[in-house]
Each structure stands twice: as C-alpha cells, then as structure tokens.
C-alpha cells in the first residue's frame, strides 16, 4: 500500500483509539461484530485491531487494500478479493 494512504489511514485510526467500533465485512462473506476500546498496531504490513475488553480482533494484510474511503465516522477498506471492511463509530 502506498505510504501516503498508509499515513492517512493511521491518522484516522488514532481517532478511533479507545472507542467502541462496529466492524462489518461485505463481499463473498458477510459479518458484523463490535470492538470495545479499540487498540491497533501495524507490523510487517499487517494492520492488527484488537479489543481491550474481549477476544475480538481483526488482522488485515495492507498489501491487499486497493482503495480506502475515510469519512467523519467510518473507514471503508476495499480489498483485492472483492471484500469491503467498514470500521464505524
């Protein structure tokens, strides 16, 4: 993923730290779950999102993201395999 996209994603994720976030996946597989008190870190081109209160987590290979839409209350990540991941407050 391009460095400027990576930095804009990271800026928005900083606003989500400690907040309750709903994660939805749309595509060949659909699901929805919540993250309470979001924490994240990026390691080896992998975005790791964890929950401080439960065992819910999400790991995304940043190299699979071809488009990012950042809005006031959500982030939409478009992945190579026709999957959309939405993180919303």
PDB file as gemmi writes it, atoms N, CA and C in Angstrom:
CRYST1    1.000    1.000    1.000  90.00  90.00  90.00 P 1                      
ATOM      1  N   UNK A   1       0.859  -1.178   0.000  1.00  0.00           N  
ATOM      2  CA  UNK A   1       0.000   0.000   0.000  1.00  0.00           C  
ATOM      3  C   UNK A   1       0.897   1.230   0.000  1.00  0.00           C  
ATOM      4  N   UNK A   2       0.478   2.255  -0.716  1.00  0.00           N  
ATOM      5  CA  UNK A   2       1.270   3.482  -0.819  1.00  0.00           C  
ATOM      6  C   UNK A   2       1.416   4.140   0.551  1.00  0.00           C  
ATOM      7  N   UNK A   3       2.566   4.769   0.772  1.00  0.00           N  
ATOM      8  CA  UNK A   3       2.877   5.353   2.071  1.00  0.00           C  
ATOM      9  C   UNK A   3       1.896   6.452   2.464  1.00  0.00           C  
ATOM     10  N   UNK A   4       1.464   7.299   1.500  1.00  0.00           N  
ATOM     11  CA  UNK A   4       0.532   8.383   1.855  1.00  0.00           C  
ATOM     12  C   UNK A   4      -0.845   7.843   2.251  1.00  0.00           C  
ATOM     13  N   UNK A   5      -1.271   6.739   1.625  1.00  0.00           N  
ATOM     14  CA  UNK A   5      -2.540   6.110   2.013  1.00  0.00           C  
ATOM     15  C   UNK A   5      -2.392   5.525   3.408  1.00  0.00           C  
ATOM     16  N   UNK A   6      -1.262   4.878   3.657  1.00  0.00           N  
ATOM     17  CA  UNK A   6      -0.981   4.286   4.955  1.00  0.00           C  
ATOM     18  C   UNK A   6      -1.013   5.343   6.058  1.00  0.00           C  
ATOM     19  N   UNK A   7      -0.425   6.495   5.817  1.00  0.00           N  
ATOM     20  CA  UNK A   7      -0.393   7.542   6.838  1.00  0.00           C  
ATOM     21  C   UNK A   7      -1.771   8.153   7.074  1.00  0.00           C  
ATOM     22  N   UNK A   8      -2.583   8.321   6.026  1.00  0.00           N  
ATOM     23  CA  UNK A   8      -3.936   8.858   6.225  1.00  0.00           C  
ATOM     24  C   UNK A   8      -4.811   7.856   6.966  1.00  0.00           C  
ATOM     25  N   UNK A   9      -4.625   6.562   6.701  1.00  0.00           N  
ATOM     26  CA  UNK A   9      -5.355   5.531   7.440  1.00  0.00           C  
ATOM     27  C   UNK A   9      -4.950   5.562   8.910  1.00  0.00           C  
ATOM     28  N   UNK A  10      -3.673   5.671   9.162  1.00  0.00           N  
ATOM     29  CA  UNK A  10      -3.187   5.683  10.540  1.00  0.00           C  
ATOM     30  C   UNK A  10      -3.674   6.920  11.299  1.00  0.00           C  
ATOM     31  N   UNK A  11      -3.740   8.059  10.634  1.00  0.00           N  
ATOM     32  CA  UNK A  11      -4.267   9.276  11.273  1.00  0.00           C  
ATOM     33  C   UNK A  11      -5.698   9.073  11.724  1.00  0.00           C  
ATOM     34  N   UNK A  12      -6.525   8.472  10.868  1.00  0.00           N  
ATOM     35  CA  UNK A  12      -7.926   8.251  11.214  1.00  0.00           C  
ATOM     36  C   UNK A  12      -8.059   7.193  12.306  1.00  0.00           C  
ATOM     37  N   UNK A  13      -7.250   6.146  12.243  1.00  0.00           N  
ATOM     38  CA  UNK A  13      -7.302   5.115  13.271  1.00  0.00           C  
ATOM     39  C   UNK A  13      -6.968   5.672  14.649  1.00  0.00           C  
ATOM     40  N   UNK A  14      -6.098   6.665  14.717  1.00  0.00           N  
ATOM     41  CA  UNK A  14      -5.759   7.284  16.001  1.00  0.00           C  
ATOM     42  C   UNK A  14      -6.993   7.901  16.652  1.00  0.00           C  
ATOM     43  N   UNK A  15      -7.929   8.399  15.830  1.00  0.00           N  
ATOM     44  CA  UNK A  15      -9.170   8.967  16.357  1.00  0.00           C  
ATOM     45  C   UNK A  15     -10.086   7.884  16.934  1.00  0.00           C  
ATOM     46  N   UNK A  16      -9.911   6.635  16.499  1.00  0.00           N  
ATOM     47  CA  UNK A  16     -10.761   5.524  16.937  1.00  0.00           C  
ATOM     48  C   UNK A  16     -10.248   4.857  18.215  1.00  0.00           C  
ATOM     49  N   UNK A  17      -9.023   5.163  18.642  1.00  0.00           N  
ATOM     50  CA  UNK A  17      -8.434   4.501  19.806  1.00  0.00           C  
ATOM     51  C   UNK A  17      -9.303   4.724  21.037  1.00  0.00           C  
ATOM     52  N   UNK A  18      -9.578   3.626  21.744  1.00  0.00           N  
ATOM     53  CA  UNK A  18     -10.362   3.680  22.969  1.00  0.00           C  
ATOM     54  C   UNK A  18     -11.859   3.769  22.768  1.00  0.00           C  
ATOM     55  N   UNK A  19     -12.314   3.816  21.524  1.00  0.00           N  
ATOM     56  CA  UNK A  19     -13.745   3.941  21.243  1.00  0.00           C  
ATOM     57  C   UNK A  19     -14.340   2.594  20.853  1.00  0.00           C  
ATOM     58  N   UNK A  20     -15.669   2.517  20.971  1.00  0.00           N  
ATOM     59  CA  UNK A  20     -16.387   1.335  20.510  1.00  0.00           C  
ATOM     60  C   UNK A  20     -16.578   1.451  19.003  1.00  0.00           C  
ATOM     61  N   UNK A  21     -16.205   0.405  18.277  1.00  0.00           N  
ATOM     62  CA  UNK A  21     -16.241   0.416  16.825  1.00  0.00           C  
ATOM     63  C   UNK A  21     -16.999  -0.811  16.338  1.00  0.00           C  
ATOM     64  N   UNK A  22     -17.877  -0.611  15.365  1.00  0.00           N  
ATOM     65  CA  UNK A  22     -18.575  -1.715  14.707  1.00  0.00           C  
ATOM     66  C   UNK A  22     -17.818  -2.040  13.431  1.00  0.00           C  
ATOM     67  N   UNK A  23     -17.482  -3.307  13.262  1.00  0.00           N  
ATOM     68  CA  UNK A  23     -16.781  -3.761  12.057  1.00  0.00           C  
ATOM     69  C   UNK A  23     -17.744  -4.609  11.238  1.00  0.00           C  
ATOM     70  N   UNK A  24     -17.904  -4.237   9.976  1.00  0.00           N  
ATOM     71  CA  UNK A  24     -18.735  -5.030   9.072  1.00  0.00           C  
ATOM     72  C   UNK A  24     -17.890  -5.449   7.882  1.00  0.00           C  
ATOM     73  N   UNK A  25     -18.165  -6.643   7.422  1.00  0.00           N  
ATOM     74  CA  UNK A  25     -17.500  -7.170   6.230  1.00  0.00           C  
ATOM     75  C   UNK A  25     -18.580  -7.469   5.213  1.00  0.00           C  
ATOM     76  N   UNK A  26     -18.354  -7.012   3.982  1.00  0.00           N  
ATOM     77  CA  UNK A  26     -19.309  -7.250   2.907  1.00  0.00           C  
ATOM     78  C   UNK A  26     -18.548  -7.816   1.722  1.00  0.00           C  
ATOM     79  N   UNK A  27     -19.131  -8.794   1.069  1.00  0.00           N  
ATOM     80  CA  UNK A  27     -18.497  -9.447  -0.069  1.00  0.00           C  
ATOM     81  C   UNK A  27     -18.967 -10.884  -0.111  1.00  0.00           C  
ATOM     82  N   UNK A  28     -18.057 -11.804  -0.457  1.00  0.00           N  
ATOM     83  CA  UNK A  28     -18.439 -13.212  -0.522  1.00  0.00           C  
ATOM     84  C   UNK A  28     -18.762 -13.772   0.860  1.00  0.00           C  
ATOM     85  N   UNK A  29     -18.296 -13.097   1.902  1.00  0.00           N  
ATOM     86  CA  UNK A  29     -18.593 -13.447   3.284  1.00  0.00           C  
ATOM     87  C   UNK A  29     -19.055 -12.177   3.975  1.00  0.00           C  
ATOM     88  N   UNK A  30     -20.169 -12.252   4.693  1.00  0.00           N  
ATOM     89  CA  UNK A  30     -20.696 -11.078   5.388  1.00  0.00           C  
ATOM     90  C   UNK A  30     -20.715 -11.351   6.882  1.00  0.00           C  
ATOM     91  N   UNK A  31     -20.295 -10.355   7.659  1.00  0.00           N  
ATOM     92  CA  UNK A  31     -20.395 -10.467   9.108  1.00  0.00           C  
ATOM     93  C   UNK A  31     -20.354  -9.090   9.741  1.00  0.00           C  
ATOM     94  N   UNK A  32     -20.650  -9.072  11.031  1.00  0.00           N  
ATOM     95  CA  UNK A  32     -20.678  -7.813  11.774  1.00  0.00           C  
ATOM     96  C   UNK A  32     -20.375  -8.135  13.237  1.00  0.00           C  
ATOM     97  N   UNK A  33     -19.481  -7.370  13.836  1.00  0.00           N  
ATOM     98  CA  UNK A  33     -19.189  -7.538  15.257  1.00  0.00           C  
ATOM     99  C   UNK A  33     -18.622  -6.235  15.797  1.00  0.00           C  
ATOM    100  N   UNK A  34     -18.471  -6.182  17.109  1.00  0.00           N  
ATOM    101  CA  UNK A  34     -18.022  -4.935  17.722  1.00  0.00           C  
ATOM    102  C   UNK A  34     -16.659  -5.101  18.387  1.00  0.00           C  
ATOM    103  N   UNK A  35     -15.950  -4.001  18.425  1.00  0.00           N  
ATOM    104  CA  UNK A  35     -14.683  -3.882  19.131  1.00  0.00           C  
ATOM    105  C   UNK A  35     -14.894  -2.816  20.203  1.00  0.00           C  
ATOM    106  N   UNK A  36     -14.655  -3.179  21.448  1.00  0.00           N  
ATOM    107  CA  UNK A  36     -14.788  -2.226  22.555  1.00  0.00           C  
ATOM    108  C   UNK A  36     -13.391  -1.718  22.905  1.00  0.00           C  
ATOM    109  N   UNK A  37     -13.263  -0.431  23.015  1.00  0.00           N  
ATOM    110  CA  UNK A  37     -11.970   0.198  23.338  1.00  0.00           C  
ATOM    111  C   UNK A  37     -10.886  -0.268  22.371  1.00  0.00           C  
ATOM    112  N   UNK A  38     -11.024   0.155  21.146  1.00  0.00           N  
ATOM    113  CA  UNK A  38     -10.117  -0.243  20.070  1.00  0.00           C  
ATOM    114  C   UNK A  38      -8.668   0.103  20.360  1.00  0.00           C  
ATOM    115  N   UNK A  39      -7.801  -0.833  20.025  1.00  0.00           N  
ATOM    116  CA  UNK A  39      -6.348  -0.627  20.001  1.00  0.00           C  
ATOM    117  C   UNK A  39      -5.884  -1.151  18.651  1.00  0.00           C  
ATOM    118  N   UNK A  40      -4.810  -0.584  18.124  1.00  0.00           N  
ATOM    119  CA  UNK A  40      -4.287  -1.096  16.860  1.00  0.00           C  
ATOM    120  C   UNK A  40      -2.772  -0.937  16.815  1.00  0.00           C  
ATOM    121  N   UNK A  41      -2.163  -1.725  15.942  1.00  0.00           N  
ATOM    122  CA  UNK A  41      -0.764  -1.550  15.611  1.00  0.00           C  
ATOM    123  C   UNK A  41      -0.533  -2.151  14.230  1.00  0.00           C  
ATOM    124  N   UNK A  42       0.489  -1.635  13.558  1.00  0.00           N  
ATOM    125  CA  UNK A  42       0.857  -2.130  12.235  1.00  0.00           C  
ATOM    126  C   UNK A  42       2.223  -2.783  12.351  1.00  0.00           C  
ATOM    127  N   UNK A  43       2.287  -4.023  11.862  1.00  0.00           N  
ATOM    128  CA  UNK A  43       3.524  -4.782  11.947  1.00  0.00           C  
ATOM    129  C   UNK A  43       3.674  -5.640  10.703  1.00  0.00           C  
ATOM    130  N   UNK A  44       4.786  -5.485   9.999  1.00  0.00           N  
ATOM    131  CA  UNK A  44       5.068  -6.267   8.786  1.00  0.00           C  
ATOM    132  C   UNK A  44       3.930  -6.182   7.771  1.00  0.00           C  
ATOM    133  N   UNK A  45       3.457  -4.958   7.494  1.00  0.00           N  
ATOM    134  CA  UNK A  45       2.384  -4.722   6.520  1.00  0.00           C  
ATOM    135  C   UNK A  45       1.049  -5.367   6.911  1.00  0.00           C  
ATOM    136  N   UNK A  46       0.868  -5.638   8.198  1.00  0.00           N  
ATOM    137  CA  UNK A  46      -0.388  -6.178   8.717  1.00  0.00           C  
ATOM    138  C   UNK A  46      -0.981  -5.170   9.690  1.00  0.00           C  
ATOM    139  N   UNK A  47      -2.246  -4.808   9.469  1.00  0.00           N  
ATOM    140  CA  UNK A  47      -2.979  -3.955  10.401  1.00  0.00           C  
ATOM    141  C   UNK A  47      -3.648  -4.870  11.416  1.00  0.00           C  
ATOM    142  N   UNK A  48      -3.315  -4.707  12.683  1.00  0.00           N  
ATOM    143  CA  UNK A  48      -3.871  -5.505  13.774  1.00  0.00           C  
ATOM    144  C   UNK A  48      -4.777  -4.616  14.606  1.00  0.00           C  
ATOM    145  N   UNK A  49      -6.043  -4.977  14.698  1.00  0.00           N  
ATOM    146  CA  UNK A  49      -7.013  -4.242  15.511  1.00  0.00           C  
ATOM    147  C   UNK A  49      -7.472  -5.188  16.607  1.00  0.00           C  
ATOM    148  N   UNK A  50      -7.336  -4.742  17.848  1.00  0.00           N  
ATOM    149  CA  UNK A  50      -7.709  -5.588  18.975  1.00  0.00           C  
ATOM    150  C   UNK A  50      -8.704  -4.879  19.879  1.00  0.00           C  
ATOM    151  N   UNK A  51      -9.304  -5.669  20.745  1.00  0.00           N  
ATOM    152  CA  UNK A  51     -10.316  -5.211  21.673  1.00  0.00           C  
ATOM    153  C   UNK A  51      -9.756  -5.357  23.080  1.00  0.00           C  
ATOM    154  N   UNK A  52      -9.761  -4.289  23.859  1.00  0.00           N  
ATOM    155  CA  UNK A  52      -9.234  -4.346  25.220  1.00  0.00           C  
ATOM    156  C   UNK A  52     -10.128  -5.146  26.160  1.00  0.00           C  
ATOM    157  N   UNK A  53     -11.418  -5.331  25.819  1.00  0.00           N  
ATOM    158  CA  UNK A  53     -12.350  -5.976  26.739  1.00  0.00           C  
ATOM    159  C   UNK A  53     -12.715  -7.405  26.362  1.00  0.00           C  
ATOM    160  N   UNK A  54     -12.630  -7.770  25.102  1.00  0.00           N  
ATOM    161  CA  UNK A  54     -12.994  -9.124  24.694  1.00  0.00           C  
ATOM    162  C   UNK A  54     -11.877  -9.709  23.845  1.00  0.00           C  
ATOM    163  N   UNK A  55     -12.114 -10.860  23.285  1.00  0.00           N  
ATOM    164  CA  UNK A  55     -11.106 -11.509  22.449  1.00  0.00           C  
ATOM    165  C   UNK A  55     -11.321 -11.228  20.960  1.00  0.00           C  
ATOM    166  N   UNK A  56     -12.189 -10.275  20.625  1.00  0.00           N  
ATOM    167  CA  UNK A  56     -12.410  -9.928  19.227  1.00  0.00           C  
ATOM    168  C   UNK A  56     -11.180  -9.231  18.656  1.00  0.00           C  
ATOM    169  N   UNK A  57     -10.873  -9.533  17.415  1.00  0.00           N  
ATOM    170  CA  UNK A  57      -9.743  -8.895  16.751  1.00  0.00           C  
ATOM    171  C   UNK A  57      -9.949  -8.946  15.246  1.00  0.00           C  
ATOM    172  N   UNK A  58      -9.145  -8.185  14.536  1.00  0.00           N  
ATOM    173  CA  UNK A  58      -9.161  -8.153  13.075  1.00  0.00           C  
ATOM    174  C   UNK A  58      -7.726  -7.945  12.611  1.00  0.00           C  
ATOM    175  N   UNK A  59      -7.289  -8.734  11.630  1.00  0.00           N  
ATOM    176  CA  UNK A  59      -5.969  -8.580  11.034  1.00  0.00           C  
ATOM    177  C   UNK A  59      -6.160  -8.464   9.531  1.00  0.00           C  
ATOM    178  N   UNK A  60      -5.571  -7.418   8.951  1.00  0.00           N  
ATOM    179  CA  UNK A  60      -5.708  -7.172   7.517  1.00  0.00           C  
ATOM    180  C   UNK A  60      -4.327  -6.980   6.914  1.00  0.00           C  
ATOM    181  N   UNK A  61      -4.059  -7.711   5.846  1.00  0.00           N  
ATOM    182  CA  UNK A  61      -2.824  -7.524   5.090  1.00  0.00           C  
ATOM    183  C   UNK A  61      -2.970  -6.223   4.305  1.00  0.00           C  
ATOM    184  N   UNK A  62      -2.181  -5.220   4.622  1.00  0.00           N  
ATOM    185  CA  UNK A  62      -2.291  -3.911   3.993  1.00  0.00           C  
ATOM    186  C   UNK A  62      -2.004  -3.962   2.493  1.00  0.00           C  
ATOM    187  N   UNK A  63      -1.258  -4.959   2.050  1.00  0.00           N  
ATOM    188  CA  UNK A  63      -0.973  -5.094   0.621  1.00  0.00           C  
ATOM    189  C   UNK A  63      -2.200  -5.492  -0.193  1.00  0.00           C  
ATOM    190  N   UNK A  64      -3.244  -5.990   0.456  1.00  0.00           N  
ATOM    191  CA  UNK A  64      -4.465  -6.387  -0.229  1.00  0.00           C  
ATOM    192  C   UNK A  64      -5.445  -5.223  -0.415  1.00  0.00           C  
ATOM    193  N   UNK A  65      -5.184  -4.092   0.219  1.00  0.00           N  
ATOM    194  CA  UNK A  65      -6.076  -2.935   0.131  1.00  0.00           C  
ATOM    195  C   UNK A  65      -5.750  -2.141  -1.133  1.00  0.00           C  
ATOM    196  N   UNK A  66      -6.762  -1.935  -1.981  1.00  0.00           N  
ATOM    197  CA  UNK A  66      -6.538  -1.137  -3.192  1.00  0.00           C  
ATOM    198  C   UNK A  66      -7.235   0.216  -3.141  1.00  0.00           C  
ATOM    199  N   UNK A  67      -8.140   0.415  -2.164  1.00  0.00           N  
ATOM    200  CA  UNK A  67      -8.847   1.694  -2.062  1.00  0.00           C  
ATOM    201  C   UNK A  67      -9.281   1.895  -0.619  1.00  0.00           C  
ATOM    202  N   UNK A  68      -9.188   3.141  -0.157  1.00  0.00           N  
ATOM    203  CA  UNK A  68      -9.642   3.496   1.186  1.00  0.00           C  
ATOM    204  C   UNK A  68     -10.529   4.725   1.095  1.00  0.00           C  
ATOM    205  N   UNK A  69     -11.681   4.655   1.750  1.00  0.00           N  
ATOM    206  CA  UNK A  69     -12.562   5.823   1.879  1.00  0.00           C  
ATOM    207  C   UNK A  69     -12.608   6.184   3.356  1.00  0.00           C  
ATOM    208  N   UNK A  70     -12.228   7.416   3.660  1.00  0.00           N  
ATOM    209  CA  UNK A  70     -12.228   7.884   5.048  1.00  0.00           C  
ATOM    210  C   UNK A  70     -13.262   8.986   5.169  1.00  0.00           C  
ATOM    211  N   UNK A  71     -14.235   8.767   6.057  1.00  0.00           N  
ATOM    212  CA  UNK A  71     -15.289   9.739   6.317  1.00  0.00           C  
ATOM    213  C   UNK A  71     -15.193  10.195   7.772  1.00  0.00           C  
ATOM    214  N   UNK A  72     -16.126  11.019   8.186  1.00  0.00           N  
ATOM    215  CA  UNK A  72     -16.086  11.555   9.546  1.00  0.00           C  
ATOM    216  C   UNK A  72     -16.197  10.457  10.602  1.00  0.00           C  
ATOM    217  N   UNK A  73     -17.082   9.464  10.372  1.00  0.00           N  
ATOM    218  CA  UNK A  73     -17.326   8.447  11.392  1.00  0.00           C  
ATOM    219  C   UNK A  73     -16.988   7.034  10.956  1.00  0.00           C  
ATOM    220  N   UNK A  74     -16.415   6.854   9.778  1.00  0.00           N  
ATOM    221  CA  UNK A  74     -16.074   5.493   9.377  1.00  0.00           C  
ATOM    222  C   UNK A  74     -14.918   5.442   8.387  1.00  0.00           C  
ATOM    223  N   UNK A  75     -14.397   4.243   8.262  1.00  0.00           N  
ATOM    224  CA  UNK A  75     -13.322   3.942   7.322  1.00  0.00           C  
ATOM    225  C   UNK A  75     -13.768   2.728   6.513  1.00  0.00           C  
ATOM    226  N   UNK A  76     -13.714   2.822   5.197  1.00  0.00           N  
ATOM    227  CA  UNK A  76     -14.034   1.697   4.327  1.00  0.00           C  
ATOM    228  C   UNK A  76     -12.758   1.246   3.632  1.00  0.00           C  
ATOM    229  N   UNK A  77     -12.447  -0.034   3.792  1.00  0.00           N  
ATOM    230  CA  UNK A  77     -11.258  -0.625   3.185  1.00  0.00           C  
ATOM    231  C   UNK A  77     -11.706  -1.601   2.103  1.00  0.00           C  
ATOM    232  N   UNK A  78     -11.261  -1.393   0.871  1.00  0.00           N  
ATOM    233  CA  UNK A  78     -11.603  -2.254  -0.252  1.00  0.00           C  
ATOM    234  C   UNK A  78     -10.428  -3.189  -0.507  1.00  0.00           C  
ATOM    235  N   UNK A  79     -10.683  -4.484  -0.405  1.00  0.00           N  
ATOM    236  CA  UNK A  79      -9.633  -5.480  -0.552  1.00  0.00           C  
ATOM    237  C   UNK A  79      -9.715  -6.167  -1.913  1.00  0.00           C  
ATOM    238  N   UNK A  80      -8.595  -6.738  -2.319  1.00  0.00           N  
ATOM    239  CA  UNK A  80      -8.466  -7.368  -3.632  1.00  0.00           C  
ATOM    240  C   UNK A  80      -9.508  -8.439  -3.937  1.00  0.00           C  
ATOM    241  N   UNK A  81      -9.945  -9.184  -2.961  1.00  0.00           N  
ATOM    242  CA  UNK A  81     -10.866 -10.290  -3.222  1.00  0.00           C  
ATOM    243  C   UNK A  81     -12.336  -9.871  -3.151  1.00  0.00           C  
ATOM    244  N   UNK A  82     -12.632  -8.652  -3.611  1.00  0.00           N  
ATOM    245  CA  UNK A  82     -13.998  -8.112  -3.631  1.00  0.00           C  
ATOM    246  C   UNK A  82     -14.638  -8.100  -2.243  1.00  0.00           C  
ATOM    247  N   UNK A  83     -13.859  -7.726  -1.260  1.00  0.00           N  
ATOM    248  CA  UNK A  83     -14.337  -7.620   0.109  1.00  0.00           C  
ATOM    249  C   UNK A  83     -14.208  -6.177   0.567  1.00  0.00           C  
ATOM    250  N   UNK A  84     -15.223  -5.702   1.274  1.00  0.00           N  
ATOM    251  CA  UNK A  84     -15.196  -4.356   1.856  1.00  0.00           C  
ATOM    252  C   UNK A  84     -15.284  -4.506   3.367  1.00  0.00           C  
ATOM    253  N   UNK A  85     -14.340  -3.898   4.065  1.00  0.00           N  
ATOM    254  CA  UNK A  85     -14.343  -3.880   5.528  1.00  0.00           C  
ATOM    255  C   UNK A  85     -14.660  -2.441   5.942  1.00  0.00           C  
ATOM    256  N   UNK A  86     -15.676  -2.290   6.779  1.00  0.00           N  
ATOM    257  CA  UNK A  86     -16.053  -0.967   7.261  1.00  0.00           C  
ATOM    258  C   UNK A  86     -15.848  -0.917   8.774  1.00  0.00           C  
ATOM    259  N   UNK A  87     -15.133   0.090   9.236  1.00  0.00           N  
ATOM    260  CA  UNK A  87     -14.964   0.354  10.659  1.00  0.00           C  
ATOM    261  C   UNK A  87     -15.716   1.637  10.947  1.00  0.00           C  
ATOM    262  N   UNK A  88     -16.747   1.552  11.789  1.00  0.00           N  
ATOM    263  CA  UNK A  88     -17.556   2.724  12.067  1.00  0.00           C  
ATOM    264  C   UNK A  88     -17.760   2.955  13.545  1.00  0.00           C  
ATOM    265  N   UNK A  89     -17.755   4.227  13.926  1.00  0.00           N  
ATOM    266  CA  UNK A  89     -18.005   4.602  15.328  1.00  0.00           C  
ATOM    267  C   UNK A  89     -19.503   4.633  15.538  1.00  0.00           C  
TER     268      UNK A  89                                                      
END                                                                             
